[in-house]
Amino acid sequence: MKEHPFYSEEQYSSDFTKGYADYFEAVAKRIDPKVYDPNEKTEQVINTIIKRLNERIPIVLEGNKKCHEIQCPIKSRFWEIYSTPDRDEFIGVMISHLEEIISKNHLDRDIILDRMAKIRLQISPDRFVTLQYVLQNFKWLSSDPEATIEARWGLDKCSIIAIQLKGARESISFIQKKYSQTDPHFAELSIWSQHKIVDEMTKESQKNNCAIGSFIAPFE
């Protein structure tokens, strides 16, 4: 306490978000309690998302170039430089916050999406995506610097589906071998969560007509 006299555990309280739409709004209101017009808030959040996406573009391009010249395995120096999990998580939080503002204030989502469809992001010298596309396909963006430009921006859904299916199946196999005897309750819960991923990705693979072979076979 002597070293950090203003330290507070307030943010960890179960009541911290009471009366607020989400954690983001609870923090924002404590910093700036002014009541803003919902349309103004929407504009501010959209501008922040655009800024963060534009900052992401050169990192993805440089990472794609570097990681094709040399490998960038996870946790390597170049992986740390060019992967974007934390950056993408923040963008995802902002997108969720935007959806919350739209829903809570009964704003016309279609009008907002139409506006976003006119905002183009140049992700490579010869390719653009719209802000609307990113909003609607954010979960397909890859943070892996070794992924293709298409996969980094959610344009190659089938590859991401295959990767997530493979990862979930490998996790199930590992959990079964490691914990089925020593901690069956943990194993059951963990395997159940991985099965949800398998089920979701299998449905997505069928919806997107992905030819990903054995990855979409039912898991025993």
C-alpha positions as CSV (number, residue, x, y, z in Angstrom):
1,M,0.0,0.0,0.0
2,K,2.9,2.4,0.7
3,E,4.3,1.8,-2.8
4,H,0.9,2.0,-4.5
5,P,-1.3,4.3,-2.4
6,F,-4.0,4.6,-5.0
7,Y,-4.3,0.9,-5.8
8,S,-7.9,-0.3,-5.8
9,E,-9.7,-3.7,-6.2
10,E,-12.9,-2.0,-7.2
11,Q,-12.8,-3.4,-10.7
12,Y,-12.9,-6.9,-9.4
13,S,-16.1,-6.4,-7.4
14,S,-19.2,-8.3,-8.5
15,D,-21.1,-5.0,-8.4
16,F,-18.6,-3.1,-10.6
17,T,-20.7,-3.5,-13.8
18,K,-24.1,-3.2,-12.0
19,G,-26.3,-0.7,-13.9
20,Y,-24.0,-0.6,-16.9
21,A,-24.2,-2.3,-20.3
22,D,-20.9,-4.0,-19.9
23,Y,-17.4,-3.8,-18.3
24,F,-16.2,-1.4,-21.0
25,E,-19.0,1.1,-20.2
26,A,-18.5,0.7,-16.4
27,V,-14.9,1.8,-16.8
28,A,-15.7,4.6,-19.3
29,K,-18.4,6.1,-17.0
30,R,-16.0,6.2,-14.1
31,I,-13.4,8.1,-16.2
32,D,-15.9,10.3,-17.9
33,P,-19.5,10.4,-16.4
34,K,-20.8,12.7,-19.0
35,V,-23.9,11.4,-20.8
36,Y,-23.3,11.2,-24.5
37,D,-25.8,10.9,-27.3
38,P,-25.9,7.3,-28.5
39,N,-25.2,8.3,-32.1
40,E,-22.1,10.2,-30.9
41,K,-21.0,7.2,-28.9
42,T,-21.5,5.0,-32.0
43,E,-19.4,7.3,-34.1
44,Q,-16.6,7.4,-31.5
45,V,-16.5,3.6,-31.3
46,I,-16.5,3.1,-35.1
47,N,-13.7,5.6,-35.4
48,T,-11.7,3.7,-32.8
49,I,-12.3,0.4,-34.6
50,I,-11.2,1.9,-37.9
51,K,-8.0,3.3,-36.3
52,R,-7.1,0.0,-34.8
53,L,-7.8,-1.9,-38.0
54,N,-5.7,0.5,-40.0
55,E,-2.9,0.0,-37.5
56,R,-3.2,-3.8,-38.0
57,I,-2.8,-3.6,-41.8
58,P,1.0,-2.9,-42.0
59,I,1.7,-5.4,-39.2
60,V,-0.2,-8.2,-41.1
61,L,1.6,-7.3,-44.4
62,E,5.0,-7.2,-42.9
63,G,4.4,-10.4,-40.9
64,N,3.2,-12.1,-44.1
65,K,6.4,-11.1,-45.9
66,K,8.8,-12.0,-43.0
67,C,7.1,-15.3,-42.1
68,H,7.3,-16.5,-45.8
69,E,11.0,-15.8,-45.8
70,I,11.5,-17.6,-42.5
71,Q,9.3,-19.6,-40.2
72,C,7.6,-17.8,-37.3
73,P,6.7,-20.6,-34.8
74,I,4.5,-19.7,-31.9
75,K,6.3,-17.7,-29.2
76,S,9.3,-17.1,-31.4
77,R,10.7,-13.5,-31.7
78,F,8.9,-12.8,-35.0
79,W,5.7,-14.5,-33.8
80,E,5.7,-12.0,-30.9
81,I,6.2,-9.1,-33.3
82,Y,3.8,-10.0,-36.0
83,S,1.0,-12.0,-34.4
84,T,-2.0,-10.0,-33.3
85,P,-4.0,-11.8,-30.6
86,D,-4.1,-8.9,-28.1
87,R,-4.7,-6.4,-30.8
88,D,-7.5,-8.5,-32.2
89,E,-9.0,-9.1,-28.8
90,F,-9.3,-5.3,-28.2
91,I,-10.9,-4.9,-31.6
92,G,-13.4,-7.7,-30.7
93,V,-14.2,-6.0,-27.5
94,M,-14.9,-2.7,-29.3
95,I,-17.1,-4.5,-31.8
96,S,-19.1,-6.1,-29.0
97,H,-19.4,-2.8,-27.3
98,L,-20.7,-1.2,-30.5
99,E,-23.3,-4.0,-30.8
100,E,-24.3,-3.3,-27.2
101,I,-24.8,0.4,-27.8
102,I,-26.9,-0.3,-30.9
103,S,-29.1,-2.8,-29.1
104,K,-29.4,-0.9,-25.9
105,N,-30.4,2.3,-27.6
106,H,-32.6,0.7,-30.3
107,L,-30.5,2.3,-33.1
108,D,-31.1,1.2,-36.7
109,R,-28.4,-1.4,-37.2
110,D,-29.1,-1.6,-41.0
111,I,-28.4,2.1,-41.4
112,I,-25.1,1.8,-39.5
113,L,-24.1,-1.3,-41.5
114,D,-24.8,0.5,-44.7
115,R,-22.5,3.3,-43.7
116,M,-19.8,0.8,-42.7
117,A,-20.2,-0.9,-46.1
118,K,-18.9,2.4,-47.7
119,I,-15.7,2.4,-45.5
120,R,-13.0,0.5,-47.3
121,L,-9.8,-0.8,-45.8
122,Q,-6.9,-1.5,-48.1
123,I,-5.4,-4.7,-46.7
124,S,-3.0,-5.3,-49.5
125,P,-1.8,-3.4,-52.6
126,D,-4.6,-4.9,-54.7
127,R,-7.3,-5.9,-52.1
128,F,-9.9,-4.1,-50.0
129,V,-12.4,-5.2,-47.4
130,T,-15.2,-3.0,-46.0
131,L,-15.7,-2.2,-42.4
132,Q,-19.0,-4.0,-42.6
133,Y,-17.3,-7.2,-43.7
134,V,-14.9,-7.1,-40.8
135,L,-17.8,-6.5,-38.3
136,Q,-19.8,-9.4,-39.6
137,N,-16.9,-11.8,-40.1
138,F,-14.6,-10.8,-37.2
139,K,-14.5,-14.3,-35.7
140,W,-12.8,-15.6,-38.9
141,L,-9.8,-13.2,-38.6
142,S,-6.6,-15.1,-37.9
143,S,-4.0,-13.7,-35.5
144,D,-1.3,-16.1,-36.8
145,P,1.5,-14.3,-38.7
146,E,2.1,-17.4,-40.8
147,A,-1.5,-17.4,-42.1
148,T,-2.2,-16.0,-45.6
149,I,-3.4,-12.5,-46.0
150,E,-6.8,-13.9,-46.9
151,A,-7.0,-15.9,-43.6
152,R,-5.7,-12.9,-41.6
153,W,-8.7,-10.9,-42.7
154,G,-11.4,-13.6,-42.6
155,L,-11.5,-14.1,-46.4
156,D,-10.6,-17.8,-46.1
157,K,-13.1,-19.2,-43.7
158,C,-12.5,-22.8,-44.6
159,S,-8.9,-22.7,-43.6
160,I,-9.8,-21.2,-40.2
161,I,-12.6,-23.8,-39.7
162,A,-10.1,-26.6,-40.5
163,I,-7.5,-25.2,-38.1
164,Q,-10.1,-24.8,-35.3
165,L,-11.5,-28.3,-35.9
166,K,-8.0,-29.8,-35.8
167,G,-7.1,-27.9,-32.6
168,A,-10.3,-29.0,-30.9
169,R,-9.8,-32.6,-31.8
170,E,-6.2,-32.6,-30.7
171,S,-7.3,-31.0,-27.4
172,I,-9.9,-33.7,-26.9
173,S,-7.4,-36.5,-27.5
174,F,-4.9,-34.8,-25.1
175,I,-7.4,-34.4,-22.4
176,Q,-8.6,-38.0,-22.6
177,K,-5.1,-39.3,-22.3
178,K,-3.9,-36.9,-19.6
179,Y,-6.9,-36.4,-17.3
180,S,-9.6,-39.1,-17.9
181,Q,-8.2,-41.2,-15.1
182,T,-6.7,-38.6,-12.8
183,D,-9.4,-36.0,-13.0
184,P,-12.5,-37.3,-14.8
185,H,-14.7,-34.4,-13.8
186,F,-12.3,-31.8,-15.3
187,A,-11.8,-34.1,-18.3
188,E,-15.6,-34.3,-18.9
189,L,-16.1,-30.5,-18.7
190,S,-13.1,-29.8,-20.9
191,I,-14.0,-32.3,-23.5
192,W,-17.6,-31.0,-23.5
193,S,-16.3,-27.4,-24.3
194,Q,-14.2,-28.8,-27.1
195,H,-17.1,-30.8,-28.5
196,K,-19.0,-27.5,-28.7
197,I,-16.3,-26.1,-30.9
198,V,-16.3,-29.2,-33.1
199,D,-20.1,-29.0,-33.5
200,E,-20.0,-25.3,-34.3
201,M,-17.2,-25.6,-36.8
202,T,-18.8,-28.6,-38.5
203,K,-22.0,-26.6,-39.0
204,E,-19.9,-23.7,-40.3
205,S,-18.0,-26.0,-42.7
206,Q,-21.3,-27.3,-44.1
207,K,-22.8,-23.8,-44.4
208,N,-19.7,-22.5,-46.2
209,N,-19.3,-25.6,-48.4
210,C,-15.8,-26.3,-47.1
211,A,-14.1,-29.4,-48.4
212,I,-12.0,-30.2,-45.4
213,G,-12.2,-34.0,-45.5
214,S,-11.8,-35.9,-42.3
215,F,-11.9,-32.8,-40.1
216,I,-15.7,-32.7,-40.4
217,A,-16.3,-36.3,-39.6
218,P,-18.2,-37.0,-36.4
219,F,-15.9,-37.3,-33.4
220,E,-16.2,-40.6,-31.5
